[in-house]
Amino acid sequence: MALLLDMLLGFCQNYFGFTFLANQYYAALFIVGMFVILAQVILLGFNIYLRHLAKRTTTQFDDLIFDQTKQPLFVFILIFGVRLALEHVGVIGSFTNLIDSALAMIFLYLVVRVTDVAIQTWGDVVAKKTDTPIDEILLPFLHKIVKAVFVIIGIIWLLHIWGVDITPYLAGAGIAGIILGLALQDSLKNILGGISLLLDKTYQVGDKVALENGEIGQISDIGLRSTKMVTYDNEVLYVPNGYMANSRVRNYTRPDPSVRVKVDFGVEYGSDVGHVQKVVLKVIDSIEGVKKEPVPAVNFLSMGDFALKFRATFWVETWGLEFPRKVEATEKIYNALNKAKIGIPFPTQTVLLSKAGRVSRSSRKSVQIFKVKE
């Protein structure tokens, strides 16, 4: 760079007659003025190019880049000219290191601004395509990570400029990084789990889910570290995203919000199966909110210990209607069976006693019927 600068100064002296450039101090001022003009020309050309590019693009990326970088870019070019001017007059040492440090910080500041604009533009594009809160949660995290990385790079760069041997510090930083990684293992797992949940759209706010441990509730918020779930007892559960990402979660809202309602009941032996099914289907048809498709059904499942076991199934529009419709169906089925004179047996247990004191009992429950064998 110094050789090119000397060639430029010589060219200006020989072809333009700038004899004052023979004085190194006047030459230094000329260099500074030349870089001021250069900075203005670069910014003007940059602006014209971006305006031309903006006509071909639908995003504001180019406009944001120019707005965020024009001032620091102008300062960077100006300070770089001052750096060359001081070097031309022989000023070196700590003052030069100070200017180099300023140039390094301004350069990193430019890179951080460009990166922030790129992340924000990407987030806006993602936000338009999805209804997930990924742009609200992930983008601030990425901004912080980028700034932290460039702060570390800046510190290492400054130490190098001032001639500090950074090898011992790098070794110590490596050991500290290992210790910190082990200490923050669970937190990092939760953060990465949150990112994967947001990207995969495993569930969204408002979905009804069942955790692997049996807890059921509605997702009210998806954070970067944990997911907030509200149970039907109005209790708030904060579930780590690492657990949510690595466990089996049942989502009742996917692939669509309709839910099948199941009501189990039993009737006494000797009942007409077809008649039972007709009575219960009539009850289901009278319940408001039951979908016509899929068709409601009453299935004879098995012959139990003391009852013929049936299951009535029907579909409702949303999972929010599941519980109230199940309660309504259970009550109406019970009343309809009684009205139709269809018996609902009690769980029974038969105990046979002999004179010898031996006992034989059948596998029935609750109500005990004692018979003495004479």
LINWO-V859698 format. One record per pair of residues at least 24 apart in sequence whose ideal C-beta (glycine too) atoms are under 7 Angstrom apart, sorted by the first residue. I is the first residue (numbers start at 0). J is the second residue. D is the distance in Angstrom with one decimal. If there is no record, write none. Layout:
i=I j=J d=D
i=I j=J d=D
//
This chain:
i=0 j=83 d=6.7
i=1 j=86 d=6.4
i=4 j=30 d=6.9
i=4 j=83 d=5.9
i=4 j=87 d=6.7
i=23 j=87 d=6.2
i=23 j=88 d=5.0
i=24 j=88 d=6.2
i=26 j=87 d=6.0
i=27 j=84 d=3.8
i=27 j=87 d=5.4
i=27 j=88 d=5.0
i=30 j=80 d=5.8
i=30 j=83 d=5.6
i=30 j=84 d=4.3
i=30 j=87 d=6.3
i=31 j=80 d=5.1
i=31 j=81 d=5.9
i=31 j=84 d=5.1
i=33 j=80 d=6.9
i=34 j=76 d=5.8
i=34 j=77 d=6.0
i=34 j=79 d=6.6
i=34 j=80 d=2.6
i=35 j=77 d=6.1
i=37 j=76 d=6.2
i=38 j=73 d=4.8
i=38 j=76 d=3.9
i=38 j=77 d=5.8
i=41 j=76 d=6.7
i=42 j=69 d=5.6
i=42 j=72 d=6.8
i=42 j=73 d=6.1
i=58 j=120 d=5.7
i=60 j=116 d=6.6
i=60 j=120 d=4.6
i=63 j=116 d=4.6
i=64 j=113 d=6.3
i=64 j=116 d=5.6
i=67 j=112 d=4.3
i=67 j=116 d=5.7
i=68 j=109 d=5.6
i=68 j=112 d=5.8
i=68 j=113 d=6.5
i=71 j=105 d=5.6
i=71 j=108 d=5.5
i=71 j=109 d=5.2
i=72 j=109 d=6.4
i=74 j=105 d=6.0
i=75 j=102 d=6.6
i=75 j=105 d=4.6
i=75 j=106 d=6.5
i=75 j=109 d=6.8
i=78 j=102 d=5.8
i=78 j=105 d=6.9
i=96 j=160 d=5.6
i=96 j=161 d=5.7
i=99 j=160 d=5.0
i=100 j=157 d=5.6
i=100 j=160 d=5.5
i=103 j=153 d=6.9
i=103 j=156 d=4.9
i=103 j=157 d=6.6
i=103 j=160 d=6.5
i=104 j=153 d=6.3
i=107 j=149 d=5.2
i=107 j=152 d=6.6
i=107 j=153 d=5.0
i=110 j=149 d=6.7
i=111 j=145 d=6.5
i=111 j=146 d=6.2
i=111 j=149 d=5.2
i=114 j=145 d=5.2
i=115 j=142 d=6.0
i=115 j=145 d=7.0
i=118 j=142 d=6.3
i=131 j=197 d=5.6
i=131 j=200 d=6.0
i=131 j=203 d=6.6
i=132 j=221 d=6.3
i=133 j=197 d=4.4
i=133 j=198 d=6.9
i=136 j=197 d=6.5
i=136 j=222 d=6.6
i=136 j=223 d=5.2
i=137 j=194 d=6.3
i=137 j=197 d=6.2
i=140 j=223 d=5.8
i=185 j=241 d=6.8
i=186 j=224 d=6.9
i=188 j=241 d=4.0
i=189 j=224 d=4.7
i=189 j=225 d=6.6
i=189 j=239 d=4.8
i=189 j=240 d=4.7
i=189 j=241 d=4.5
i=190 j=223 d=5.7
i=190 j=224 d=6.0
i=192 j=240 d=3.7
i=192 j=241 d=4.3
i=192 j=243 d=6.4
i=192 j=244 d=3.5
i=193 j=222 d=6.6
i=193 j=223 d=4.6
i=193 j=224 d=6.2
i=193 j=240 d=3.9
i=195 j=244 d=5.4
i=196 j=221 d=6.6
i=196 j=240 d=6.0
i=196 j=243 d=6.2
i=196 j=244 d=5.9
i=197 j=221 d=6.7
i=201 j=248 d=7.0
i=202 j=248 d=7.0
i=202 j=250 d=5.3
i=206 j=250 d=5.7
i=206 j=252 d=4.2
i=207 j=251 d=4.3
i=207 j=252 d=5.6
i=207 j=318 d=4.6
i=208 j=248 d=5.4
i=208 j=249 d=6.4
i=208 j=250 d=5.3
i=208 j=251 d=6.9
i=209 j=249 d=4.2
i=210 j=238 d=6.9
i=210 j=246 d=7.0
i=210 j=248 d=6.2
i=211 j=246 d=4.4
i=211 j=247 d=4.9
i=251 j=318 d=4.7
i=252 j=318 d=6.4
i=256 j=316 d=6.9
i=256 j=317 d=4.6
i=256 j=318 d=6.2
i=257 j=290 d=6.7
i=257 j=314 d=5.5
i=257 j=315 d=6.8
i=257 j=316 d=5.8
i=258 j=314 d=6.9
i=258 j=315 d=5.8
i=258 j=317 d=7.0
i=258 j=318 d=4.5
i=258 j=321 d=4.8
i=259 j=312 d=5.7
i=259 j=314 d=5.3
i=260 j=312 d=6.9
i=260 j=313 d=5.5
i=260 j=315 d=6.0
i=260 j=321 d=5.5
i=260 j=324 d=5.5
i=260 j=325 d=5.0
i=260 j=328 d=6.7
i=261 j=310 d=5.9
i=261 j=312 d=5.3
i=262 j=311 d=4.5
i=262 j=325 d=6.1
i=262 j=328 d=5.0
i=262 j=329 d=5.5
i=262 j=332 d=6.3
i=263 j=308 d=7.0
i=263 j=310 d=5.2
i=264 j=309 d=5.6
i=264 j=332 d=5.9
i=265 j=303 d=6.4
i=265 j=306 d=3.2
i=265 j=307 d=6.3
i=265 j=308 d=5.1
i=265 j=309 d=6.8
i=265 j=343 d=6.8
i=265 j=344 d=6.7
i=266 j=306 d=6.3
i=266 j=307 d=5.2
i=266 j=309 d=6.9
i=266 j=336 d=6.7
i=266 j=341 d=5.4
i=266 j=342 d=6.4
i=266 j=343 d=6.2
i=267 j=306 d=6.4
i=267 j=342 d=3.7
i=267 j=343 d=7.0
i=267 j=344 d=4.3
i=268 j=307 d=6.3
i=270 j=307 d=6.2
i=270 j=341 d=5.4
i=270 j=342 d=6.8
i=272 j=299 d=5.3
i=275 j=309 d=6.5
i=275 j=341 d=6.0
i=278 j=335 d=5.3
i=278 j=336 d=6.6
i=278 j=339 d=5.0
i=278 j=341 d=6.8
i=279 j=311 d=5.3
i=279 j=332 d=5.6
i=279 j=335 d=6.9
i=282 j=331 d=4.7
i=282 j=332 d=5.5
i=282 j=335 d=4.8
i=283 j=311 d=6.3
i=283 j=313 d=5.2
i=283 j=328 d=6.5
i=286 j=324 d=6.2
i=286 j=327 d=5.9
i=286 j=328 d=6.0
i=286 j=331 d=7.0
i=288 j=315 d=5.5
i=288 j=316 d=6.7
i=288 j=320 d=5.5
i=288 j=324 d=6.1
i=289 j=313 d=4.9
i=289 j=315 d=6.4
i=290 j=314 d=4.3
i=290 j=315 d=6.5
i=290 j=316 d=6.7
i=304 j=362 d=6.1
i=304 j=363 d=5.9
i=305 j=344 d=5.2
i=305 j=346 d=5.9
i=305 j=347 d=5.5
i=305 j=363 d=5.6
i=306 j=344 d=4.8
//
